[in-house]
C-alpha cells in the first residue's frame, strides 16, 4: 500500500512545519496595528443592577 510509505510525505510534513515555525511567526510579530489599545488604570464605578425577580 503506497499510503504507508512515509518517504514522499515526511519531507513535505517537515518542510511545512519549518515554514510555519520560522517564517509565519516573524511576519505576525512584525504586524502593527493602526490604533494601539489604551489601558485604563482607574476602575470605573458601575452601578449595580436591580433585578426585577428579586
C-alpha positions as CSV (number, residue, x, y, z in Angstrom):
1,X,0.0,0.0,0.0
2,X,1.6,3.3,-1.0
3,X,-0.1,5.3,1.7
4,X,2.1,3.6,4.3
5,X,5.3,4.6,2.7
6,X,6.4,7.8,4.6
7,X,9.2,8.7,2.1
8,X,7.2,11.2,0.0
9,X,5.1,12.6,2.8
10,X,7.5,13.0,5.6
11,X,9.7,15.7,3.9
12,X,6.6,17.6,3.0
13,X,5.4,17.5,6.6
14,X,8.8,18.6,7.9
15,X,9.1,21.4,5.4
16,X,5.6,22.7,6.0
17,X,6.2,22.8,9.8
18,X,9.5,24.5,9.2
19,X,7.7,27.2,7.3
20,X,5.0,27.5,10.0
21,X,7.5,27.8,12.8
22,X,10.0,30.1,11.2
23,X,8.5,32.4,8.6
24,X,4.9,32.9,9.7
25,X,5.6,33.9,13.4
26,X,8.1,36.6,12.3
27,X,5.6,38.1,9.9
28,X,2.9,38.1,12.6
29,X,5.2,39.7,15.1
30,X,6.1,42.5,12.7
31,X,2.5,43.4,12.2
32,X,1.5,46.7,13.7
33,X,-2.0,47.9,14.5
34,X,-3.3,51.3,13.3
35,X,-4.7,52.1,16.7
36,X,-2.9,50.9,19.8
37,X,-5.2,49.8,22.6
38,X,-5.4,52.1,25.7
39,X,-5.4,50.5,29.1
40,X,-7.3,52.5,31.7
41,X,-5.7,52.1,35.1
42,X,-8.6,53.6,37.0
43,X,-11.6,51.4,37.7
44,X,-14.8,52.8,36.7
45,X,-17.6,52.7,39.2
46,X,-20.5,50.7,37.8
47,X,-24.0,50.9,39.2
48,X,-25.5,47.7,40.5
49,X,-28.3,46.2,38.6
50,X,-31.8,46.0,40.0
51,X,-33.1,42.6,39.1
52,X,-36.9,42.5,38.8
53,X,-37.2,38.9,40.1
54,X,-35.6,39.5,43.4
